[in-house]
Amino acid sequence: MWPFNRKGPSGFSSSSTAEEVTAGIDATGLTAIVTGASSGIGSETARVLALRGAHVVMGVRNLTAAKQVQQSILKDNPSAKLDAMELDLSSMESVKKFASQYKSSGRPLNILINNAGIMACPFTLSKDNIELQFATNHIGHFLLTNLLLDTMKKTSRQSKREGRIVNVSSEAHRLTYSEGIRFDKINDESSYHSWRAYGQSKLANILHANQLTTLLKEDGADITANSLHPGTIATNLFRHMGVANGIVNAIGRLVLKNVQQGAATTCYVALHPQVKGVSGKYFSDSNLSKTTSHGTDDDLAKKLWDFSMNLIKLRFQIPEIDRKCGYSAAKALLDSPLIPPPKRSPKACLWPHCHRATSGIGVETTRVLALRGVHVVMGVRNLAAAKDVKESILKEIPSAKVDAMELDLSSLESVKKFASEFNSSALPLNILM
Ligand SMILES: NC(=O)c1ccc[n+]([C@@H]2O[C@H](COP(=O)([O-])OP(=O)(O)OC[C@H]3O[C@@H](n4cnc5c(N)ncnc54)[C@H](OP(=O)(O)O)[C@@H]3O)[C@@H](O)[C@H]2O)c1
């Protein structure tokens, strides 16, 4: 249980759960999209919105995981209306496909919850050649929102009910680079800092909601856009943090928010009548909260909007590009460096470390795991022999991901060195053999 549970002006506190902040609210007739609903805060948000009667569409990259979430929600709430649709926010093509399928389904859209996210991963480029955290956490949601805005406007007009866009940001937006958003250095690997880049993408979530507010007001649309910090919750989000992930999982579950509390602010901002007409605000613990000077910088919000818009237009070769606003930075980002494939897709690779992989069972284990798509790190005494093994595997499976690192299990010093090098590589580890 979260210890600091003093109630704020809304009547809720950091210990309020998503069910508590939506008690008595009837969301029947509303349709909501929740991105990243296959795990953590997103799955609890989907469960509680469905519990209140909303039709929830889960936008997920892992349909199998979403199916499991769906089944477990339906077990407790057989009348829940839930669908899952494939959506990879790190790929503009996938976002476009999702939006087009959603629109052609003819469904209305009252609530859009931009929740999916990745945190502090090693430097990686997305399929569109954009740093992965910025691409997933901001650009994917920016494009998704833009593509669904007409549907939301139409829904709010026809249903005469306010539409709501909810961006799940983080207090980590305070950790961003000193200039807020580094428009000309988004893809600069040499000065990349995994936490600052996460902070930058989360600041972008806030600025996106702020600028949307300005534009929706100008447009006279009955749609609000807000951002929020959900609290600190031990979820899969910490998967890139090595030892810290272990600590968060072991101790965090006792002292941090649980996932029911973690989804509260999202559900509050999405459904609560107290939030009616409130737009361009930042929430935390189901109450209004304060952001930084960057988070309230209207010029920065406008600059980010123009930059993101140009990125999208350039990517899809849409002719009406605004060459004054953010054009050169957006163009430079897409054009260079010319590294077409993503270097690592952290969630897509598994990193088992197979010791003694240079002979016998170890070699065959490595070969078969690599054949099945696993990224294998061979922990070996003899790097030359491991090189031969790697070459023979690559001959048979050219796409195999196999690496070798020196490890002598008879020497504690060597084991320590191996583990320390592995940890500092910040690679995830799913299987240890
Ligand atoms: N947990 C915290 O302490 C905390 C604190 C502040 C803010 N937040 C924010 O809360 C949000 C939810 O995080 P969480 O804690 O619930 O983490 P989580 O359990 O890891 O959930 C993140 C969700 O995002 C999805 N996702 C990641 N990359 C995606 C992509 N390219 N396309 C589509 N979906 C993608 C994940 O899908 P897969 O299952 O396929 O990976 C997962 O469903 C994030 O925006 C995060 O920044 C969390």
The ligand as an ORCA input file, in Angstrom:
! r2SCAN-3c Opt
* xyz 0 1
  N       5.246      1.698    -14.407
  C       5.616      2.910    -14.004
  O       6.180      3.082    -12.900
  C       5.346      4.119    -14.867
  C       5.697      5.380    -14.352
  C       5.465      6.498    -15.134
  C       4.898      6.363    -16.391
  N       4.581      5.123    -16.880
  C       3.996      5.042    -18.217
  O       2.881      4.180    -18.185
  C       2.682      3.597    -19.473
  C       2.390      2.112    -19.318
  O       3.532      1.493    -18.780
  P       3.469      0.190    -17.843
  O       4.139      0.541    -16.572
  O       2.123     -0.381    -17.817
  O       4.498     -0.746    -18.648
  P       4.290     -2.169    -19.348
  O       3.663     -3.128    -18.427
  O       5.617     -2.476    -19.911
  O       3.258     -1.823    -20.499
  C       3.648     -1.111    -21.636
  C       2.742     -1.502    -22.751
  O       3.178     -0.798    -23.936
  C       3.281     -1.731    -24.976
  N       4.216     -1.336    -26.009
  C       5.548     -1.113    -25.904
  N       6.059     -0.812    -27.113
  C       5.034     -0.869    -27.994
  C       4.926     -0.686    -29.385
  N       5.987     -0.413    -30.148
  N       3.708     -0.805    -29.962
  C       2.630     -1.120    -29.217
  N       2.675     -1.329    -27.900
  C       3.856     -1.201    -27.295
  C       3.721     -3.013    -24.299
  O       3.502     -4.098    -25.178
  P       4.336     -5.470    -25.008
  O       3.664     -6.195    -23.889
  O       4.172     -6.095    -26.345
  O       5.734     -5.090    -24.692
  C       2.822     -2.997    -23.085
  O       1.540     -3.470    -23.401
  C       3.932      3.914    -20.276
  O       3.654      4.957    -21.178
  C       4.928      4.397    -19.235
  O       5.855      5.311    -19.763
  C       4.781      4.006    -16.132
*
